[in-house]
Amino acid sequence: MSNVYVTRRIPQPGLEILEAACDRVEVNPEDRYLTREELLRAVRGRDGVLCLLTDVIDDEVLAAAGPQCRVFANYAVGFNNIDVAAATRRGIMITNTPGVLTDSTADLAWALIMSVARRVVEGDACVRSGKWDGWGPMQFLGQDVYEKTLGIVGAGRIGTATALRSVGFRMKVLYTSSRPNPELDAIGGRRVDLLALLRESDFVSIHVALNEQTRHLIGRKQLALMKPTAYLINTARGPVVDEKALVEALRERRIAGAGLDVYEEEPRITPGLTDLPNVVCLPHLGSATEATRAKMATMAATNLVAAVRGERPPNLVNPEVLEG
């Protein structure tokens, strides 16, 4: 008998995989986050749990699931919401959904670049409010994107895809990476350190994973290095940026603007951020296309089903759990 729980409704293709393979599938009936108490109760006695990035899966939750639990399948590429070491100690497999959202997130990074540089959201609000009184030569002047410098902080899959999209804009590409990136080198990209990238870039796009080394990677000192005409784009993880420092930099016009899809304490937004006209704020839409979210659902479900059957999941984060 396999008994699994889904912490929030996911696209139907994923649920169909679970329902076809598992004896009991229970889904959170409400389209909202579970409270801590609800999560602890919901995971109890499960063989597998399909969880979201918004669920904090620490040792207490893992213990609540019980010794029979085989897997927590994360519906996300990242897994910073899970205490992987604790899961490994308990013999619980952790899986994720890598690669699937590369292109949709890269597309969204470009949506933010264009929106903030050309003041698209401000212009839309003006028209909708009925305040627009016709074309004028000084209205909503923004910045060009064509032939500017794009800085990619973290040239992994998503960072690389974002940079490759710049070719049509004839942009100069700078990138940070632990090793050279042949794809970016082939389009004239230059590997530099973070400080050089911040000083030289007109658009700084963040694509690093969240860990202890990258938390507040962009803070007051780093923002001070950016050009006053430069823009910061974050589609990675909110805590990579010190949002209080960002609010100060935006308010004082020490940088031109920012485009954000992620936040330091989601869904809470740092006070002052949404009051600023030079920032575009999106509700974590990086992977929000029908095709991408459906693929994430099928990947997460496939991972979970394999694990509860005693097989090795396709996207296992902690393979050492099988080596004991």
C-alpha positions as CSV (number, residue, x, y, z in Angstrom):
1,M,0.0,0.0,0.0
2,S,1.4,3.4,-1.0
3,N,0.1,6.4,0.8
4,V,1.2,9.8,-0.5
5,Y,0.4,13.5,0.1
6,V,0.6,16.6,-2.1
7,T,0.9,19.8,-0.1
8,R,-0.8,22.0,-2.7
9,R,-2.7,21.2,-5.9
10,I,-0.4,20.8,-8.9
11,P,-1.3,20.5,-12.7
12,Q,-3.5,17.5,-13.5
13,P,-0.8,15.5,-15.5
14,G,1.2,15.0,-12.3
15,L,-1.8,14.0,-10.2
16,E,-2.8,11.5,-12.8
17,I,0.6,9.8,-12.5
18,L,0.2,9.6,-8.8
19,E,-3.3,8.3,-8.9
20,A,-2.4,5.6,-11.4
21,A,0.5,4.3,-9.4
22,C,-0.4,4.9,-5.7
23,D,-3.1,3.3,-3.5
24,R,-4.0,6.5,-1.8
25,V,-3.3,10.1,-2.9
26,E,-4.4,13.0,-0.8
27,V,-4.1,16.6,-2.0
28,N,-4.4,19.8,0.1
29,P,-7.9,20.8,-0.8
30,E,-7.3,24.5,-0.5
31,D,-5.2,26.5,-2.9
32,R,-2.9,28.0,-0.2
33,Y,0.2,27.2,1.8
34,L,-0.3,24.8,4.7
35,T,0.3,26.2,8.1
36,R,3.1,24.6,10.1
37,E,0.7,22.7,12.2
38,E,-1.3,21.5,9.1
39,L,1.9,20.4,7.4
40,L,3.1,18.4,10.4
41,R,-0.3,16.6,10.6
42,A,-0.6,16.1,6.8
43,V,2.7,14.3,6.4
44,R,2.2,11.8,9.2
45,G,2.3,8.2,8.1
46,R,3.0,8.9,4.4
47,D,5.2,6.8,2.2
48,G,5.9,9.9,0.1
49,V,5.2,13.6,0.1
50,L,5.2,15.9,-3.0
51,C,6.1,19.3,-1.5
52,L,6.6,22.8,-2.8
53,L,9.4,25.3,-2.4
54,T,7.1,27.2,0.0
55,D,7.1,24.3,2.4
56,V,9.8,24.3,5.0
57,I,10.8,20.6,5.3
58,D,13.1,20.5,8.3
59,D,13.9,17.6,10.7
60,E,10.7,18.1,12.6
61,V,8.6,17.6,9.5
62,L,10.8,14.6,8.4
63,A,10.3,13.0,11.8
64,A,6.6,13.7,11.7
65,A,6.3,11.8,8.4
66,G,7.6,8.6,10.2
67,P,10.2,5.9,9.6
68,Q,8.2,4.4,6.7
69,C,8.5,7.6,4.6
70,R,10.8,7.1,1.6
71,V,10.7,10.4,-0.3
72,F,10.0,14.1,-0.3
73,A,9.6,15.1,-4.0
74,N,10.2,18.8,-4.3
75,Y,8.1,20.6,-7.0
76,A,11.0,22.9,-7.8
77,V,14.6,23.0,-9.2
78,G,15.9,24.4,-5.9
79,F,15.7,22.6,-2.6
80,N,16.9,25.1,-0.1
81,N,13.6,24.7,1.6
82,I,14.6,21.1,2.7
83,D,17.1,20.0,5.3
84,V,18.8,17.5,2.9
85,A,21.3,16.4,5.5
86,A,18.6,15.5,8.0
87,A,16.7,13.6,5.3
88,T,19.8,11.6,4.5
89,R,20.3,10.7,8.1
90,R,16.7,9.4,8.2
91,G,17.1,7.5,5.0
92,I,14.6,9.7,3.1
93,M,15.2,10.5,-0.5
94,I,14.9,14.1,-1.7
95,T,14.2,14.8,-5.4
96,N,13.8,18.0,-7.5
97,T,12.8,19.0,-11.1
98,P,16.0,20.3,-12.7
99,G,16.3,21.7,-16.2
100,V,12.5,21.9,-16.9
101,L,12.1,25.7,-16.3
102,T,15.3,26.9,-17.9
103,D,13.7,28.6,-20.9
104,S,10.6,29.9,-19.2
105,T,12.7,31.6,-16.5
106,A,15.1,33.0,-19.0
107,D,12.2,34.4,-21.0
108,L,10.9,36.0,-17.8
109,A,14.2,37.6,-17.0
110,W,14.0,39.3,-20.4
111,A,10.5,40.4,-19.7
112,L,11.8,42.1,-16.6
113,I,14.7,43.6,-18.4
114,M,12.5,45.2,-21.1
115,S,9.8,46.2,-18.7
116,V,12.0,48.1,-16.2
117,A,14.3,49.6,-18.9
118,R,11.4,50.9,-20.9
119,R,9.1,51.7,-18.0
120,V,6.4,49.5,-19.4
121,V,4.5,49.0,-16.1
122,E,4.5,52.7,-15.3
123,G,3.2,53.5,-18.8
124,D,0.5,50.9,-18.6
125,A,-0.7,52.2,-15.3
126,C,-0.8,55.8,-16.7
127,V,-3.0,54.7,-19.6
128,R,-5.3,52.6,-17.5
129,S,-5.8,55.4,-15.0
130,G,-7.0,57.8,-17.6
131,K,-4.2,60.3,-16.8
132,W,-2.5,60.0,-20.2
133,D,-3.1,63.2,-22.2
134,G,-1.3,62.3,-25.4
135,W,2.3,61.8,-26.6
136,G,5.0,64.1,-25.3
137,P,8.8,64.2,-26.0
138,M,9.7,63.8,-22.3
139,Q,7.2,61.2,-21.2
140,F,8.5,58.0,-19.5
141,L,12.0,58.2,-20.8
142,G,13.8,54.9,-20.2
143,Q,17.1,53.3,-21.3
144,D,18.1,51.4,-24.4
145,V,18.8,47.7,-24.2
146,Y,20.4,47.4,-27.7
147,E,24.2,47.2,-27.6
148,K,24.4,47.5,-23.8
149,T,26.3,45.3,-21.4
150,L,24.5,42.3,-19.8
151,G,26.0,40.9,-16.6
152,I,25.1,37.3,-15.8
153,V,25.7,36.4,-12.1
154,G,25.9,32.6,-12.2
155,A,26.3,31.1,-15.7
156,G,24.4,27.8,-15.1
157,R,21.6,26.6,-17.3
158,I,19.3,29.5,-16.7
159,G,22.0,32.2,-16.7
160,T,23.4,30.8,-20.0
161,A,19.9,30.7,-21.6
162,T,19.3,34.3,-20.5
163,A,22.7,35.4,-22.0
164,L,22.2,33.6,-25.3
165,R,18.9,35.6,-25.8
166,S,21.0,38.8,-25.8
167,V,22.6,38.0,-29.2
168,G,19.7,39.7,-31.1
169,F,20.3,42.8,-29.1
170,R,24.0,42.8,-29.9
171,M,24.8,43.1,-26.2
172,K,28.2,42.6,-24.6
173,V,28.0,39.7,-22.1
174,L,30.0,39.4,-18.9
175,Y,29.5,36.4,-16.6
176,T,30.6,35.0,-13.3
177,S,31.2,31.3,-13.0
178,S,33.4,28.8,-11.3
179,R,34.6,27.7,-14.7
180,P,34.6,29.0,-18.3
181,N,31.4,28.6,-20.2
182,P,32.0,27.6,-23.8
183,E,28.5,28.6,-25.0
184,L,29.0,32.2,-23.7
185,D,32.6,32.4,-24.8
186,A,31.4,31.5,-28.3
187,I,29.2,34.6,-28.4
188,G,32.0,36.8,-27.1
189,G,31.1,36.6,-23.5
190,R,33.8,37.4,-20.9
191,R,34.2,35.6,-17.6
192,V,35.0,38.1,-14.8
193,D,34.7,38.4,-11.1
194,L,31.6,39.8,-9.5
195,L,33.1,43.2,-8.7
196,A,34.1,43.8,-12.3
197,L,30.7,42.6,-13.5
198,L,28.9,45.0,-11.3
199,R,31.0,48.0,-12.3
200,E,30.7,47.4,-16.0
201,S,27.2,46.0,-16.6
202,D,24.1,48.0,-17.6
203,F,21.9,45.1,-16.6
204,V,22.8,42.7,-13.9
205,S,20.8,39.4,-14.0
206,I,21.1,37.0,-11.0
207,H,21.0,33.3,-11.6
208,V,22.8,31.6,-8.7
209,A,21.4,29.0,-6.3
210,L,20.7,30.0,-2.7
211,N,23.2,28.8,-0.2
212,E,25.3,30.2,2.7
213,Q,27.8,31.6,0.2
214,T,25.2,33.4,-1.9
215,R,22.8,34.7,0.8
216,H,23.0,38.6,0.5
217,L,25.5,38.2,-2.3
218,I,24.2,41.5,-3.5
219,G,24.2,43.9,-0.6
220,R,24.9,47.6,0.1
221,K,28.6,47.4,-1.0
222,Q,27.8,45.5,-4.2
223,L,25.0,47.9,-5.2
224,A,27.3,50.8,-4.6
225,L,29.6,49.4,-7.4
226,M,26.8,49.5,-10.0
227,K,26.4,52.3,-12.5
228,P,23.6,54.9,-11.6
229,T,22.1,53.9,-15.0
230,A,22.2,50.2,-14.3
231,Y,19.3,47.8,-13.5
232,L,19.2,44.7,-11.2
233,I,17.2,41.7,-12.3
234,N,16.5,38.8,-9.9
235,T,14.7,35.6,-11.0
236,A,16.8,33.3,-8.8
237,R,16.1,33.4,-5.1
238,G,15.1,36.4,-3.0
239,P,17.6,36.1,-0.2
240,V,20.5,36.5,-2.7
241,V,19.7,40.2,-2.5
242,D,19.6,42.3,0.6
243,E,16.2,43.9,0.0
244,K,16.6,46.7,2.6
245,A,19.8,47.8,0.9
246,L,18.1,47.5,-2.5
247,V,15.2,49.7,-1.4
248,E,17.7,52.4,-0.3
249,A,19.6,52.2,-3.6
250,L,16.4,52.5,-5.6
251,R,15.0,55.3,-3.5
252,E,18.2,57.3,-3.7
253,R,18.5,56.6,-7.4
254,R,21.9,55.1,-6.9
255,I,20.9,52.5,-9.5
256,A,18.3,53.1,-12.2
257,G,15.9,50.4,-11.3
258,A,15.2,46.7,-10.6
259,G,13.0,43.9,-11.9
260,L,12.1,41.3,-9.3
261,D,10.3,37.9,-9.5
262,V,11.5,36.6,-6.1
263,Y,11.7,38.1,-2.6
264,E,13.7,37.7,0.6
265,E,10.7,36.6,2.7
266,E,8.1,35.5,0.3
267,P,5.2,36.3,0.2
268,R,6.1,39.2,2.5
269,I,7.6,42.2,0.6
270,T,10.2,44.5,2.2
271,P,8.5,47.7,3.2
272,G,9.0,50.5,0.7
273,L,9.8,48.3,-2.3
274,T,6.4,48.4,-3.9
275,D,6.1,52.1,-3.4
276,L,9.0,52.8,-5.8
277,P,8.2,53.6,-9.4
278,N,11.6,52.3,-10.6
279,V,11.0,48.6,-9.7
280,V,8.9,46.0,-11.4
281,C,7.6,43.3,-9.0
282,L,6.2,40.0,-10.2
283,P,4.6,37.2,-8.0
284,H,7.3,34.5,-8.7
285,L,6.3,33.8,-12.2
286,G,9.6,32.3,-13.5
287,S,8.2,28.9,-14.3
288,A,4.6,30.0,-14.8
289,T,3.8,28.7,-18.2
290,E,1.2,25.9,-18.7
291,A,3.8,23.7,-20.4
292,T,6.5,24.2,-17.8
293,R,4.3,23.8,-14.7
294,A,2.8,20.6,-16.2
295,K,6.3,19.2,-16.9
296,M,7.4,20.0,-13.4
297,A,4.3,18.2,-12.1
298,T,5.0,15.0,-14.1
299,M,8.7,15.1,-13.1
300,A,8.0,15.5,-9.4
301,A,5.3,12.7,-9.6
302,T,7.6,10.4,-11.5
303,N,10.3,10.9,-8.9
304,L,7.9,10.2,-6.1
305,V,6.5,7.1,-7.7
306,A,9.9,5.6,-8.3
307,A,11.0,6.2,-4.7
308,V,7.9,4.6,-3.1
309,R,8.4,1.6,-5.4
310,G,11.9,1.2,-4.0
311,E,13.5,2.4,-7.3
312,R,16.1,5.1,-7.8
313,P,14.3,8.3,-8.8
314,P,15.4,10.1,-12.0
315,N,16.3,13.3,-10.1
316,L,17.7,12.2,-6.8
317,V,19.4,15.0,-4.8
318,N,21.0,12.9,-2.1
319,P,22.2,9.6,-3.8
320,E,24.2,8.7,-0.7
321,V,20.9,7.7,1.0
322,L,20.9,4.6,-1.3
323,E,24.5,3.8,-0.4
324,G,24.0,2.8,3.2
